[in-house]
Amino acid sequence: MTMKIPPDEYAERRKRIRKRFFITVLIMLIPIFFTGFFVGKSFSAPKIIIVPEETEKVEAPIPQEEEQSKEETSVEEKPTGKVVYLTFDDGPSRLTDEFLDVLLEYDVKATFFMQGNNLKKEHLLESVKRAVVEGHYIGGHSMTHDFHTLYKENQFVSEMQETLALIHELTGESPHLVRPPYGSAPGLKNEQIRQQLVDAGIKVWDWTIDSQDWKLKDNPAQIIENIKHGTNEDKEIILMHEKTQTLAVLPEIINFYKEQGYHFAIYDEADHFVLNFQNDIRL
């Protein structure tokens, strides 16, 4: 026989059951909720905080053509257009400083071909050093300047080597350019001598204009006329000497070439060009 439960008590019992059910469910959901929260927080993307700092400026890459152009402009430009090379033989001398004074005043550089016997004179050494300091080029012009010794006795190369060694000893420079006394014609017509020069790495320069100043002591105006008359190319190499008459007209010579639009240059070891009466392209 089953005992019948009163309606009020039955309702109250059901209410208690539902309450226990919800509490149980709630207790079960709480761990799941907190587990999901912490797991989600752990795998979320971290927030990036940018802290300003001083950095080196990074330039955008330069296009290859533009970069090449930039490099070319940074290199010292070679003489272009009309170019004149003033050259002076037979120094150093008592006049060397005066020649340097004029060149300095007119902001002009020149090429000097000096003799070994003069390079050994102690009272001239400071002039030689000054020439290099002020940007002029010094090449060799033999030790003795004696035609017979140089060309008949075949002492040309050995004398030039000795002269160039003296220049190096005095200035620290290492020149390779020489000017043959009396010119390479007829001096260097001997193939054997020219081959010796090639083997020694020595270059030779003659000239395009002979001022003939050495024989015009009493007529310096003729020096200017000779130079003006001989000037007809865009590249001229003027032969002059350390003479009083040449010094006297040097300012006028400089002004003439400036008026004619010439640029003054000195010999450049890295940009050698052939200039010898033997037309030997090896020199």
Backbone as CSV, one residue per row, in Angstrom:
resi,resn,N_x,N_y,N_z,CA_x,CA_y,CA_z,C_x,C_y,C_z
1,MET,0.855,-1.180,0.000,0.000,0.000,0.000,0.872,1.204,0.000
2,THR,0.628,2.102,-0.968,1.445,3.314,-1.122,0.821,4.440,-0.382
3,MET,1.832,5.212,0.338,1.342,6.353,1.108,1.232,7.560,0.158
4,LYS,0.109,8.176,0.213,-0.156,9.346,-0.653,0.394,10.589,-0.001
5,ILE,1.257,11.368,-0.825,1.887,12.587,-0.287,0.950,13.759,-0.505
6,PRO,0.761,14.568,0.540,-0.114,15.747,0.398,0.419,16.697,-0.675
7,PRO,-0.473,17.366,-1.395,-0.065,18.270,-2.498,0.921,19.347,-2.054
8,ASP,0.693,19.979,-0.918,1.586,21.069,-0.492,3.004,20.552,-0.256
9,GLU,3.079,19.407,0.383,4.407,18.850,0.679,5.104,18.403,-0.605
10,TYR,4.300,17.901,-1.564,4.855,17.453,-2.841,5.452,18.633,-3.608
11,ALA,4.751,19.722,-3.596,5.232,20.928,-4.309,6.514,21.442,-3.677
12,GLU,6.525,21.398,-2.355,7.720,21.899,-1.654,8.916,21.006,-1.950
13,ARG,8.701,19.729,-2.055,9.771,18.786,-2.328,10.365,19.025,-3.733
14,ARG,9.468,19.248,-4.701,9.912,19.489,-6.086,10.724,20.776,-6.163
15,LYS,10.319,21.740,-5.382,11.027,23.024,-5.355,12.427,22.825,-4.838
16,ARG,12.612,22.018,-3.810,13.917,21.767,-3.225,14.807,21.011,-4.213
17,ILE,14.211,20.058,-4.965,14.965,19.276,-5.949,15.518,20.176,-7.052
18,ARG,14.622,21.093,-7.559,15.066,22.002,-8.628,16.188,22.915,-8.145
19,LYS,16.065,23.350,-6.865,17.070,24.241,-6.305,18.417,23.536,-6.224
20,ARG,18.393,22.267,-5.755,19.630,21.516,-5.656,20.240,21.292,-7.055
21,PHE,19.331,21.070,-8.036,19.799,20.839,-9.406,20.543,22.075,-9.946
22,PHE,19.953,23.240,-9.762,20.593,24.474,-10.265,21.906,24.773,-9.551
23,ILE,21.933,24.484,-8.245,23.176,24.703,-7.498,24.263,23.773,-7.998
24,THR,23.867,22.514,-8.258,24.838,21.538,-8.762,25.390,21.948,-10.116
25,VAL,24.444,22.380,-10.979,24.882,22.817,-12.320,25.816,24.014,-12.219
26,LEU,25.450,24.958,-11.340,26.273,26.163,-11.168,27.668,25.825,-10.682
27,ILE,27.709,24.886,-9.728,29.012,24.469,-9.199,29.861,23.839,-10.298
28,MET,29.236,23.106,-11.194,29.955,22.462,-12.284,30.430,23.477,-13.331
29,LEU,29.675,24.533,-13.563,30.007,25.523,-14.607,31.096,26.502,-14.188
30,ILE,31.172,26.774,-12.876,32.152,27.773,-12.407,33.589,27.394,-12.797
31,PRO,34.094,26.172,-12.562,35.478,25.809,-12.981,35.671,25.913,-14.487
32,ILE,34.604,25.473,-15.209,34.734,25.538,-16.680,34.883,26.974,-17.151
33,PHE,34.114,27.865,-16.530,34.161,29.292,-16.910,35.549,29.892,-16.652
34,PHE,36.076,29.681,-15.465,37.379,30.255,-15.119,38.518,29.627,-15.935
35,THR,38.413,28.324,-16.226,39.425,27.657,-17.046,39.455,28.261,-18.443
36,GLY,38.281,28.448,-19.034,38.211,29.050,-20.369,38.734,30.462,-20.374
37,PHE,38.494,31.223,-19.321,38.942,32.616,-19.245,40.461,32.717,-19.240
38,PHE,41.079,31.908,-18.366,42.539,31.989,-18.258,43.231,31.416,-19.489
39,VAL,42.683,30.339,-20.065,43.273,29.764,-21.268,43.181,30.742,-22.421
40,GLY,42.007,31.361,-22.540,41.838,32.348,-23.617,42.787,33.508,-23.463
41,LYS,43.014,33.979,-22.251,43.929,35.088,-22.009,45.363,34.710,-22.337
42,SER,45.733,33.460,-22.084,47.095,33.027,-22.341,47.392,32.976,-23.826
43,PHE,46.421,32.628,-24.653,46.668,32.460,-26.080,46.275,33.669,-26.903
44,SER,45.859,34.729,-26.244,45.519,35.937,-26.996,46.796,36.638,-27.416
45,ALA,46.820,37.466,-28.598,47.996,38.170,-29.117,48.453,39.203,-28.127
46,PRO,49.765,39.236,-27.815,50.253,40.221,-26.847,50.179,41.620,-27.420
47,LYS,49.947,42.563,-26.635,49.892,43.957,-27.049,51.313,44.478,-27.226
48,ILE,51.629,45.114,-28.431,52.962,45.626,-28.737,53.063,47.058,-28.276
49,ILE,54.053,47.316,-27.442,54.297,48.676,-26.966,55.547,49.194,-27.647
50,ILE,55.434,50.256,-28.457,56.560,50.841,-29.180,57.154,51.950,-28.344
51,VAL,58.432,51.799,-28.027,59.145,52.805,-27.254,60.019,53.611,-28.203
52,PRO,59.778,54.900,-28.338,60.601,55.715,-29.251,62.055,55.650,-28.834
53,GLU,62.984,55.521,-29.834,64.403,55.524,-29.555,65.133,56.146,-30.726
54,GLU,66.334,56.656,-30.446,67.127,57.283,-31.493,67.759,56.194,-32.348
55,THR,67.548,56.263,-33.639,68.128,55.304,-34.573,68.844,56.045,-35.664
56,GLU,69.778,55.340,-36.323,70.495,55.942,-37.436,69.558,56.101,-38.618
57,LYS,69.744,57.193,-39.332,68.925,57.463,-40.501,69.299,56.499,-41.613
58,VAL,68.299,55.786,-42.130,68.537,54.844,-43.212,68.025,55.457,-44.499
59,GLU,68.931,55.663,-45.462,68.544,56.263,-46.726,67.991,55.199,-47.664
60,ALA,67.068,55.623,-48.504,66.500,54.721,-49.489,67.582,54.291,-50.470
61,PRO,67.513,53.074,-50.959,68.529,52.605,-51.920,68.590,53.514,-53.133
62,ILE,69.833,53.804,-53.607,70.028,54.647,-54.769,70.011,53.778,-56.005
63,PRO,69.218,54.146,-57.012,69.237,53.367,-58.266,70.648,53.244,-58.794
64,GLN,70.946,52.125,-59.458,72.314,51.833,-59.891,72.876,52.927,-60.786
65,GLU,72.086,53.426,-61.739,72.565,54.461,-62.654,72.882,55.735,-61.906
66,GLU,71.982,56.101,-60.936,72.205,57.319,-60.162,73.425,57.188,-59.279
67,GLU,73.628,55.962,-58.696,74.780,55.723,-57.832,76.068,55.843,-58.621
68,GLN,76.099,55.299,-59.850,77.291,55.382,-60.684,77.607,56.828,-61.028
69,SER,76.560,57.607,-61.310,76.764,59.020,-61.626,77.332,59.762,-60.439
70,LYS,76.847,59.402,-59.236,77.327,60.041,-58.018,78.799,59.750,-57.801
71,GLU,79.229,58.491,-58.061,80.632,58.125,-57.900,81.508,58.871,-58.892
72,GLU,81.034,59.021,-60.113,81.828,59.688,-61.136,82.074,61.148,-60.789
73,THR,81.074,61.808,-60.196,81.240,63.221,-59.868,82.161,63.421,-58.675
74,SER,82.332,62.359,-57.843,83.206,62.502,-56.683,84.679,62.374,-57.056
75,VAL,84.958,61.800,-58.234,86.331,61.655,-58.682,86.803,62.950,-59.324
76,GLU,88.051,63.289,-59.059,88.583,64.512,-59.642,88.496,64.447,-61.166
77,GLU,87.919,65.489,-61.761,87.694,65.496,-63.195,88.994,65.719,-63.955
78,LYS,89.116,65.042,-65.087,90.264,65.227,-65.952,90.111,66.537,-66.709
79,PRO,91.248,67.162,-67.086,91.168,68.400,-67.851,90.403,68.182,-69.151
80,THR,89.468,69.060,-69.424,88.701,68.968,-70.658,88.792,70.285,-71.402
81,GLY,88.387,70.261,-72.663,88.441,71.471,-73.461,89.873,71.801,-73.849
82,LYS,90.189,73.072,-73.860,91.530,73.528,-74.233,92.448,73.488,-73.015
83,VAL,93.537,72.751,-73.141,94.447,72.540,-72.005,95.871,72.921,-72.398
84,VAL,96.556,73.626,-71.508,97.959,73.979,-71.739,98.792,73.514,-70.558
85,TYR,99.945,72.946,-70.860,100.900,72.497,-69.844,102.133,73.403,-69.930
86,LEU,102.360,74.189,-68.899,103.574,74.996,-68.824,104.673,74.119,-68.240
87,THR,105.797,73.983,-68.950,106.890,73.155,-68.446,108.188,73.957,-68.426
88,PHE,108.999,73.715,-67.405,110.255,74.450,-67.210,111.398,73.455,-67.003
89,ASP,112.443,73.594,-67.809,113.605,72.693,-67.732,114.765,73.313,-66.959
90,ASP,115.710,72.442,-66.599,117.043,72.803,-66.091,117.099,73.271,-64.649
91,GLY,116.001,73.221,-63.904,116.051,73.593,-62.499,116.573,72.442,-61.644
92,PRO,116.563,72.634,-60.325,116.230,73.902,-59.678,117.349,74.925,-59.859
93,SER,116.985,76.188,-59.690,117.963,77.259,-59.878,117.694,78.361,-58.863
94,ARG,118.490,79.397,-58.933,118.286,80.537,-58.034,116.972,81.258,-58.343
95,LEU,116.376,80.954,-59.511,115.125,81.608,-59.916,113.873,80.780,-59.605
96,THR,114.071,79.566,-59.119,112.923,78.675,-58.907,111.874,79.295,-58.015
97,ASP,112.280,79.887,-56.910,111.315,80.501,-56.000,110.554,81.644,-56.669
98,GLU,111.220,82.394,-57.524,110.551,83.502,-58.205,109.529,82.979,-59.219
99,PHE,109.859,81.892,-59.899,108.871,81.259,-60.774,107.665,80.779,-59.962
100,LEU,107.944,80.184,-58.815,106.861,79.697,-57.962,106.006,80.848,-57.448
101,ASP,106.613,81.971,-57.173,105.857,83.136,-56.715,104.851,83.589,-57.774
102,VAL,105.298,83.666,-59.024,104.406,84.092,-60.113,103.281,83.081,-60.300
103,LEU,103.621,81.810,-60.319,102.608,80.771,-60.490,101.585,80.796,-59.362
104,LEU,102.068,81.052,-58.149,101.169,81.134,-57.004,100.244,82.339,-57.126
105,GLU,100.785,83.446,-57.554,99.992,84.667,-57.701,98.855,84.472,-58.709
106,TYR,99.130,83.745,-59.781,98.119,83.542,-60.821,97.350,82.230,-60.657
107,ASP,97.609,81.540,-59.569,96.927,80.278,-59.276,97.068,79.288,-60.430
108,VAL,98.302,79.085,-60.867,98.600,78.201,-61.987,99.609,77.146,-61.547
109,LYS,99.400,75.908,-61.968,100.331,74.821,-61.671,101.161,74.504,-62.915
110,ALA,102.399,74.045,-62.704,103.305,73.772,-63.824,104.062,72.469,-63.589
111,THR,104.728,72.009,-64.656,105.542,70.799,-64.604,107.008,71.179,-64.764
112,PHE,107.834,70.797,-63.789,109.262,71.121,-63.800,110.068,69.861,-64.115
113,PHE,111.026,69.984,-65.026,111.963,68.888,-65.300,113.332,69.322,-64.770
114,MET,113.766,68.653,-63.696,114.948,69.114,-62.969,116.146,68.200,-63.169
115,GLN,117.345,68.808,-63.105,118.609,68.096,-63.301,119.168,67.599,-61.971
116,GLY,119.741,66.409,-62.022,120.304,65.835,-60.809,121.455,66.625,-60.223
117,ASN,122.311,67.202,-61.086,123.435,67.964,-60.542,122.959,69.202,-59.791
118,ASN,121.797,69.740,-60.160,121.236,70.876,-59.420,120.477,70.421,-58.176
119,LEU,119.885,69.251,-58.251,119.159,68.710,-57.096,120.098,68.417,-55.932
120,LYS,121.374,68.285,-56.215,122.357,68.019,-55.157,122.829,69.293,-54.454
121,LYS,122.431,70.444,-54.963,122.856,71.705,-54.353,121.970,72.009,-53.138
122,GLU,122.590,72.021,-51.999,121.841,72.128,-50.747,121.013,73.402,-50.660
123,HIS,121.512,74.526,-51.178,120.791,75.789,-51.045,119.543,75.861,-51.933
124,LEU,119.348,74.836,-52.781,118.178,74.824,-53.654,117.112,73.815,-53.202
125,LEU,117.410,73.058,-52.162,116.526,71.967,-51.763,115.157,72.453,-51.296
126,GLU,115.109,73.561,-50.585,113.828,74.065,-50.094,112.927,74.495,-51.242
127,SER,113.511,74.982,-52.309,112.712,75.367,-53.472,112.063,74.148,-54.115
128,VAL,112.813,73.046,-54.153,112.273,71.810,-54.715,111.093,71.315,-53.879
129,LYS,111.281,71.305,-52.569,110.210,70.858,-51.677,109.000,71.781,-51.774
130,ARG,109.256,73.072,-51.888,108.150,74.027,-51.994,107.326,73.767,-53.249
131,ALA,107.996,73.474,-54.355,107.290,73.224,-55.613,106.283,72.088,-55.456
132,VAL,106.684,71.021,-54.772,105.793,69.880,-54.570,104.653,70.237,-53.635
133,VAL,104.972,70.936,-52.556,103.948,71.331,-51.578,102.877,72.197,-52.237
134,GLU,103.271,73.031,-53.183,102.330,73.941,-53.832,101.636,73.313,-55.038
135,GLY,101.837,72.026,-55.234,101.042,71.296,-56.215,101.621,71.160,-57.598
136,HIS,102.907,71.438,-57.777,103.532,71.294,-59.091,104.118,69.881,-59.236
137,TYR,104.333,69.475,-60.481,104.910,68.163,-60.748,106.392,68.325,-61.079
138,ILE,107.218,67.421,-60.528,108.652,67.439,-60.817,109.052,66.133,-61.487
139,GLY,109.572,66.253,-62.713,110.073,65.098,-63.433,111.582,65.187,-63.597
140,GLY,112.182,64.155,-64.202,113.636,64.104,-64.354,114.130,64.712,-65.660
141,HIS,115.354,65.249,-65.608,115.968,65.860,-66.794,117.440,65.464,-66.892
142,SER,117.770,64.271,-66.383,119.123,63.691,-66.368,119.978,64.299,-65.266
143,MET,121.156,63.701,-65.065,122.102,64.205,-64.071,123.027,65.248,-64.680
144,THR,123.547,64.962,-65.870,124.615,65.802,-66.441,124.167,66.734,-67.558
145,HIS,123.068,66.402,-68.226,122.589,67.172,-69.374,123.622,67.186,-70.504
146,ASP,124.451,66.177,-70.537,125.521,66.104,-71.536,125.121,65.137,-72.653
147,PHE,125.059,65.640,-73.872,124.580,64.852,-75.012,125.422,63.602,-75.228
148,HIS,126.727,63.766,-75.230,127.625,62.645,-75.499,127.475,61.550,-74.441
149,THR,127.458,61.965,-73.177,127.342,60.980,-72.095,126.001,60.253,-72.150
150,LEU,124.950,60.996,-72.383,123.607,60.422,-72.359,123.348,59.474,-73.530
151,TYR,123.697,59.933,-74.734,123.281,59.202,-75.924,124.404,58.396,-76.603
152,LYS,125.627,58.908,-76.553,126.736,58.177,-77.173,127.288,57.099,-76.257
153,GLU,127.295,57.411,-74.966,127.802,56.429,-73.998,126.680,55.615,-73.365
154,ASN,125.463,55.840,-73.856,124.305,55.047,-73.425,124.053,55.132,-71.908
155,GLN,124.167,56.354,-71.363,123.934,56.558,-69.930,122.575,57.214,-69.649
156,PHE,121.762,57.335,-70.674,120.480,58.045,-70.524,119.608,57.439,-69.424
157,VAL,119.338,56.150,-69.501,118.424,55.511,-68.548,118.985,55.538,-67.131
158,SER,120.261,55.223,-66.987,120.857,55.211,-65.644,120.847,56.605,-65.023
159,GLU,121.105,57.627,-65.835,121.077,58.996,-65.304,119.650,59.405,-64.916
160,MET,118.677,59.015,-65.701,117.287,59.344,-65.373,116.844,58.630,-64.103
161,GLN,117.245,57.392,-63.965,116.885,56.651,-62.748,117.496,57.310,-61.515
162,GLU,118.737,57.757,-61.644,119.392,58.422,-60.521,118.705,59.747,-60.194
163,THR,118.300,60.469,-61.219,117.619,61.747,-61.011,116.262,61.550,-60.338
164,LEU,115.504,60.583,-60.819,114.194,60.301,-60.226,114.330,59.840,-58.774
165,ALA,115.391,59.102,-58.496,115.628,58.659,-57.116,115.935,59.852,-56.211
166,LEU,116.658,60.824,-56.724,116.948,62.038,-55.953,115.672,62.808,-55.647
167,ILE,114.802,62.913,-56.645,113.532,63.615,-56.448,112.713,62.922,-55.358
168,HIS,112.696,61.594,-55.407,111.967,60.838,-54.379,112.568,61.072,-53.000
169,GLU,113.887,61.077,-52.925,114.578,61.265,-51.645,114.268,62.638,-51.054
170,LEU,114.163,63.651,-51.904,113.942,65.025,-51.436,112.477,65.329,-51.138
171,THR,111.576,64.745,-51.914,110.169,65.153,-51.827,109.216,64.063,-51.359
172,GLY,109.641,62.808,-51.435,108.737,61.715,-51.099,107.885,61.280,-52.273
173,GLU,107.927,62.031,-53.362,107.182,61.667,-54.558,107.944,60.604,-55.355
174,SER,107.207,59.884,-56.208,107.835,58.843,-57.029,107.487,59.058,-58.501
175,PRO,108.090,60.066,-59.115,107.762,60.369,-60.516,108.317,59.336,-61.481
176,HIS,107.676,59.229,-62.646,108.128,58.315,-63.696,108.331,59.033,-65.026
177,LEU,108.119,60.336,-65.036,108.213,61.096,-66.286,109.547,61.829,-66.384
178,VAL,110.153,61.790,-67.588,111.403,62.508,-67.824,111.294,63.269,-69.144
179,ARG,112.146,64.262,-69.271,112.296,64.965,-70.546,113.737,64.825,-71.014
180,PRO,113.950,64.287,-72.195,115.318,64.121,-72.713,115.949,65.475,-73.040
181,PRO,117.125,65.755,-72.522,117.832,66.956,-72.943,117.990,66.967,-74.469
182,TYR,117.688,68.095,-75.092,117.742,68.280,-76.547,116.631,67.517,-77.290
183,GLY,115.731,66.893,-76.544,114.599,66.210,-77.162,114.872,64.760,-77.504
184,SER,113.795,63.999,-77.641,113.953,62.566,-77.963,114.375,62.361,-79.408
185,ALA,114.254,63.392,-80.238,114.807,63.341,-81.603,115.878,64.420,-81.685
186,PRO,117.149,64.030,-81.880,117.588,62.664,-82.234,117.962,61.791,-81.052
187,GLY,117.872,62.300,-79.819,118.425,61.592,-78.670,118.030,60.147,-78.524
188,LEU,116.730,59.842,-78.674,116.258,58.484,-78.400,115.957,57.689,-79.666
189,LYS,116.669,57.974,-80.724,116.452,57.204,-81.954,116.962,55.767,-81.804
190,ASN,117.788,55.553,-80.803,118.325,54.214,-80.534,117.231,53.349,-79.892
191,GLU,116.823,52.307,-80.578,115.778,51.409,-80.074,116.177,50.750,-78.765
192,GLN,117.456,50.477,-78.604,117.928,49.827,-77.380,117.668,50.710,-76.162
193,ILE,117.912,52.008,-76.287,117.662,52.922,-75.172,116.174,52.983,-74.848
194,ARG,115.364,53.040,-75.884,113.916,53.113,-75.654,113.397,51.849,-74.972
195,GLN,113.937,50.710,-75.344,113.533,49.472,-74.687,113.946,49.471,-73.222
196,GLN,115.101,50.031,-72.929,115.539,50.138,-71.541,114.576,51.022,-70.731
197,LEU,114.095,52.071,-71.364,113.122,52.949,-70.700,111.818,52.200,-70.414
198,VAL,111.364,51.437,-71.386,110.143,50.649,-71.209,110.323,49.669,-70.056
199,ASP,111.458,48.979,-70.039,111.728,48.004,-68.977,111.800,48.669,-67.605
200,ALA,112.255,49.918,-67.568,112.384,50.645,-66.301,111.085,51.344,-65.894
201,GLY,110.085,51.311,-66.757,108.808,51.957,-66.432,108.881,53.470,-66.491
202,ILE,109.761,54.010,-67.299,109.941,55.463,-67.411,109.205,55.985,-68.640
203,LYS,108.471,57.084,-68.460,107.753,57.729,-69.555,108.530,58.965,-70.024
204,VAL,108.274,59.370,-71.268,109.029,60.477,-71.874,108.078,61.518,-72.440
205,TRP,108.385,62.773,-72.173,107.636,63.889,-72.749,108.577,64.827,-73.487
206,ASP,108.198,65.189,-74.718,108.868,66.285,-75.422,107.976,67.520,-75.287
207,TRP,107.611,68.170,-76.390,106.793,69.386,-76.320,106.093,69.611,-77.654
208,THR,105.096,70.483,-77.635,104.415,70.877,-78.884,104.857,72.263,-79.339
209,ILE,105.317,73.089,-78.372,105.775,74.445,-78.703,107.114,74.709,-78.037
210,ASP,108.094,75.088,-78.830,109.410,75.476,-78.312,109.464,77.004,-78.243
211,SER,109.506,77.522,-77.028,109.541,78.981,-76.867,110.875,79.585,-77.284
212,GLN,111.912,78.736,-77.354,113.285,79.168,-77.692,113.779,80.265,-76.742
213,ASP,113.259,80.235,-75.534,113.605,81.268,-74.552,115.077,81.259,-74.166
214,TRP,115.712,80.103,-74.266,117.098,79.977,-73.821,118.049,80.880,-74.606
215,LYS,117.695,81.233,-75.846,118.576,82.061,-76.672,118.041,83.489,-76.871
216,LEU,117.036,83.859,-76.080,116.417,85.178,-76.263,116.595,86.065,-75.035
217,LYS,117.782,86.041,-74.474,118.055,86.827,-73.281,117.790,88.308,-73.499
218,ASP,118.117,88.820,-74.661,117.960,90.246,-74.930,116.688,90.569,-75.704
219,ASN,115.844,89.589,-75.886,114.614,89.828,-76.641,113.457,88.994,-76.061
220,PRO,113.071,89.243,-74.821,112.021,88.442,-74.185,110.667,88.534,-74.897
221,ALA,110.418,89.653,-75.592,109.143,89.781,-76.299,108.987,88.697,-77.366
222,GLN,110.117,88.249,-77.912,110.053,87.209,-78.937,109.598,85.874,-78.368
223,ILE,109.860,85.687,-77.089,109.389,84.451,-76.437,107.868,84.378,-76.533
224,ILE,107.226,85.478,-76.235,105.761,85.537,-76.286,105.270,85.300,-77.710
225,GLU,105.928,85.934,-78.670,105.530,85.766,-80.075,105.681,84.328,-80.529
226,ASN,106.760,83.684,-80.117,106.964,82.286,-80.491,105.837,81.402,-79.948
227,ILE,105.457,81.680,-78.723,104.395,80.886,-78.091,103.047,81.158,-78.749
228,LYS,102.742,82.417,-78.991,101.464,82.755,-79.628,101.379,82.155,-81.029
229,HIS,102.460,82.251,-81.769,102.479,81.744,-83.132,102.342,80.222,-83.165
230,GLY,102.890,79.556,-82.161,102.845,78.089,-82.138,101.560,77.517,-81.587
231,THR,100.738,78.343,-80.952,99.506,77.858,-80.328,98.391,77.702,-81.357
232,ASN,98.070,76.473,-81.695,96.997,76.229,-82.656,96.231,74.937,-82.381
233,GLU,96.530,74.281,-81.264,95.830,73.057,-80.897,95.138,73.236,-79.552
234,ASP,94.185,72.332,-79.269,93.472,72.396,-77.989,94.301,71.862,-76.833
235,LYS,95.387,71.158,-77.145,96.294,70.668,-76.102,97.708,71.080,-76.492
236,GLU,98.319,71.931,-75.665,99.669,72.429,-75.951,100.584,72.189,-74.759
237,ILE,101.821,71.775,-75.037,102.859,71.585,-74.014,103.996,72.531,-74.369
238,ILE,104.234,73.515,-73.509,105.175,74.594,-73.811,106.535,74.302,-73.184
239,LEU,107.580,74.310,-74.017,108.952,74.140,-73.522,109.526,75.499,-73.132
240,MET,109.867,75.623,-71.846,110.523,76.828,-71.343,111.634,76.406,-70.386
241,HIS,112.428,77.391,-69.969,113.546,77.123,-69.061,113.528,78.134,-67.918
242,GLU,114.240,77.799,-66.854,114.325,78.720,-65.719,115.356,79.800,-66.053
243,LYS,114.909,80.755,-66.871,115.758,81.860,-67.321,115.140,83.190,-66.902
244,THR,115.994,84.202,-66.731,115.525,85.526,-66.319,114.518,86.089,-67.319
245,GLN,114.801,85.962,-68.619,113.915,86.490,-69.646,112.550,85.786,-69.657
246,THR,112.562,84.500,-69.305,111.300,83.754,-69.253,110.468,84.206,-68.057
247,LEU,111.134,84.397,-66.951,110.458,84.876,-65.745,109.795,86.223,-66.001
248,ALA,110.470,87.072,-66.751,109.963,88.423,-67.013,108.644,88.413,-67.787
249,VAL,108.489,87.434,-68.690,107.284,87.426,-69.529,106.263,86.369,-69.106
250,LEU,106.553,85.643,-68.052,105.640,84.589,-67.615,104.221,85.098,-67.333
251,PRO,104.051,86.235,-66.650,102.677,86.725,-66.437,101.925,86.947,-67.747
252,GLU,102.607,87.489,-68.755,101.951,87.732,-70.040,101.599,86.420,-70.737
253,ILE,102.451,85.421,-70.599,102.162,84.103,-71.174,100.914,83.511,-70.521
254,ILE,100.849,83.607,-69.210,99.687,83.079,-68.479,98.419,83.807,-68.909
255,ASN,98.482,85.117,-68.983,97.299,85.894,-69.373,96.852,85.561,-70.792
256,PHE,97.811,85.329,-71.680,97.466,84.972,-73.055,96.619,83.708,-73.090
257,TYR,97.054,82.690,-72.378,96.314,81.428,-72.403,94.975,81.536,-71.680
258,LYS,94.905,82.343,-70.651,93.621,82.557,-69.981,92.645,83.243,-70.929
259,GLU,93.122,84.223,-71.667,92.268,84.925,-72.624,91.804,84.002,-73.755
260,GLN,92.632,83.021,-74.086,92.285,82.073,-75.146,91.405,80.926,-74.642
261,GLY,91.089,80.944,-73.349,90.193,79.942,-72.784,90.829,78.614,-72.442
262,TYR,92.140,78.619,-72.215,92.839,77.378,-71.867,92.778,77.118,-70.363
263,HIS,92.721,75.845,-70.046,92.836,75.396,-68.658,94.279,74.954,-68.418
264,PHE,94.864,75.372,-67.291,96.257,75.024,-66.972,96.282,73.682,-66.227
265,ALA,97.154,72.796,-66.670,97.232,71.472,-66.041,98.682,71.072,-65.835
266,ILE,98.881,70.069,-64.983,100.208,69.482,-64.787,100.143,68.022,-65.211
267,TYR,101.306,67.456,-65.417,101.354,66.047,-65.817,100.701,65.180,-64.748
268,ASP,99.885,64.217,-65.200,99.174,63.310,-64.306,99.653,61.882,-64.564
269,GLU,100.285,61.278,-63.564,100.798,59.916,-63.703,99.689,58.937,-64.124
270,ALA,98.480,59.153,-63.611,97.383,58.228,-63.870,96.714,58.474,-65.217
271,ASP,97.074,59.545,-65.884,96.428,59.882,-67.157,97.485,60.236,-68.204
272,HIS,98.490,59.391,-68.308,99.590,59.650,-69.236,99.114,59.600,-70.686
273,PHE,99.634,60.505,-71.504,99.390,60.424,-72.943,100.727,60.557,-73.670
274,VAL,100.807,59.935,-74.834,102.057,59.855,-75.589,102.422,61.218,-76.162
275,LEU,103.675,61.646,-75.913,104.166,62.923,-76.430,105.682,62.826,-76.602
276,ASN,106.096,62.103,-77.633,107.528,62.029,-77.903,107.758,62.044,-79.410
277,PHE,108.858,62.645,-79.810,109.147,62.814,-81.233,109.414,61.491,-81.957
278,GLN,109.678,60.439,-81.193,109.898,59.128,-81.787,108.568,58.406,-82.069
279,ASN,107.468,59.004,-81.570,106.158,58.393,-81.734,106.116,56.951,-81.237
280,ASP,106.836,56.712,-80.151,106.873,55.388,-79.527,105.744,55.325,-78.501
281,ILE,104.719,54.575,-78.802,103.544,54.533,-77.927,103.816,53.853,-76.605
282,ARG,104.972,53.249,-76.450,105.299,52.587,-75.186,105.814,53.571,-74.147
283,LEU,106.209,54.758,-74.600,106.838,55.748,-73.720,105.846,56.823,-73.277
